[in-house]
Amino acid sequence: MADRPGRGANTGYIIFLSVVAAIGGILFGYDTAVISGTIGSVTGQFSLDTIQQGWYVGCALIGSIAGVMVAGTLSDTVGRKKTMLTAAALFSVCAAGSAASADFTQLVCFRIVGGIGIGVVSIVAPIYISEVATADKRGTLVSLYQLAVTVGFLAAYIVNFLIQDAAGSATYGSGIARHLLQDEMWRGMLGSMVFPALLYLIVTLFIPESPRWLIVKGKGDKATAILTRIYNSREQAAGQIAETRRSIEGESKSEWKALLQPGILKAVVIGSAIAILGQFMGVNAVLYYGPSIFEQAGLSSGDSMFSQVLVGTVNMLTTVIAVFIIDKVGRKQLVYWGVSGMILALVMTGLYFSFSEAWGLGNGFLLAFFLFYVFCCAISISAVVFVLLSEMYPNSVRGRAMSVAGLALWVGTYLIGQLTPWMLENLTPAGTFFLFAAMCIPYILIMWKAVPETTGKTLEEIEDYWRHSSR
């Protein structure tokens, strides 16, 4: 909430609060990516066809859709902190239950529980960070959440690779370790998430509630104490409280109908459009089905898993770069350059699958453009989307408005997770990647024509822009 310029602010404390909230992103990324290493073994053990395989990947995304539908109301009602604690508990149940599942139905049910946690944390963690950050550092700090997501991706890929590698060489005897890490190693992969989930649950207990939420709820004294620690100044804290109170005067607090106000409705529609279109540009197909795609290109299962580790590494390191430049370069410039690079990478990947034999292209060509695609995506839409969504909406309805945009994002993610096996089989890998390239065009046009540059602006200034844009 501490959205005023950061002169004299307690930067270390703000970073601490942001990092704790961002740990939810690690769980988001871990739960999303860990499944990529289990698709083959789960498919074999339960004799899944392509539709069932898509359901195995997509069931968690159904949970995510449910999660975003309740996250806004939950976070606006009980607060950001309690909502994050709820998400941590859901991740813990998912990890333990998935590892112990007796059949495919139980596995799907526990994956849905984890998906609810993903949906909840994808809304509340960026909101919390945006509400404790100063305006000059908000983009960087909210980007920590996306960085944490990529850390979760990489951690899951590494754990999957290590478990698979050890399963072929280590001897675990006949106990539970053999059952989890060798005979049915997918259980160990999915169950390993319990450790970061418990960490998130514990550390979240040590952060305060969002001061902006406290002001909306009329708890100014508590907000003043938190803001004074953030700013090291009661005067600046009082100024921020006054500014936030002015921005919520006359608003129907936390009511869904408030989203129908002309300027706010426009922001919600635009936010939802960029959220859902971003999923049809291929990023989650790459992250979910990367090993399967590499195997279709002729790599062994071990090489495919290692290639996915490279994908995760590039994803994380590029996001580190994005964290440091997003408040300097600006949100829109990152999107323009990044999406242009994504189009090139997707077209070249499609050409590889079409003409690799005729042109004598090796697997190195595919991996190079795969990694270039991940670089362009991580430095642009992946880094920008949660920053934009967390700062586009008014104080009193931010949770609900982000839920609508988040719902669009997760509907798109579910459709891609469910349809990618079918597309790879029926459209061929080449056709699938050409389709992803085509979907980049409307995204970049919307960003160019409809989305304002928000870098350096306070949340109240951004709110004023949308209200005035409807006049």
Sequence and secondary structure as in RCSB ss.txt:
>XXXX:A:sequence
MADRPGRGANTGYIIFLSVVAAIGGILFGYDTAVISGTIGSVTGQFSLDTIQQGWYVGCALIGSIAGVMVAGTLS
DTVGRKKTMLTAAALFSVCAAGSAASADFTQLVCFRIVGGIGIGVVSIVAPIYISEVATADKRGTLVSLYQLAVT
VGFLAAYIVNFLIQDAAGSATYGSGIARHLLQDEMWRGMLGSMVFPALLYLIVTLFIPESPRWLIVKGKGDKATA
ILTRIYNSREQAAGQIAETRRSIEGESKSEWKALLQPGILKAVVIGSAIAILGQFMGVNAVLYYGPSIFEQAGLS
SGDSMFSQVLVGTVNMLTTVIAVFIIDKVGRKQLVYWGVSGMILALVMTGLYFSFSEAWGLGNGFLLAFFLFYVF
CCAISISAVVFVLLSEMYPNSVRGRAMSVAGLALWVGTYLIGQLTPWMLENLTPAGTFFLFAAMCIPYILIMWKA
VPETTGKTLEEIEDYWRHSSR
>XXXX:A:secstr
   S  TT  HHHHHHHHHHHHHHHHHHHHHHHGGGGTHHHHHHHHT  HHHHHHHHHHHHHHHHHHHHHHHHHH
HHH HHHHHHHHHHHHHHHHHHHHH SSHHHHHHHHHHHHHHHHHHHHHHHHHHHHHS GGGHHHHHHHHHHHHH
HHHHHHHHHHHHHHHHHTT   TTSHHHIIIIITHHHHHHHTTHHHHHHHHHHHTTS   HHHHHHTT HHHHHH
HHHHHHS HHHHHHHHHHHHHHHTT  TT GGGGGSHHHHHHHHHHHHHHHHHHTTTHHHHHHHHHHHHHHTT  
HHHHHHHHHHHHHHHHHHHHHHHHHHHHH HHHHHHHHHHHHHHHHHHHHHHHHHHHHHT  HHHHHHHHHHHHH
HHHHTHHHHHHHHHHHSS GGGHHHHHHHHHHHHHHHHHHHHHHHHHHHHHTHHHHHHHHHHHHHHHHHHHHHHH
    TT  HHHHHHHHHHHT 
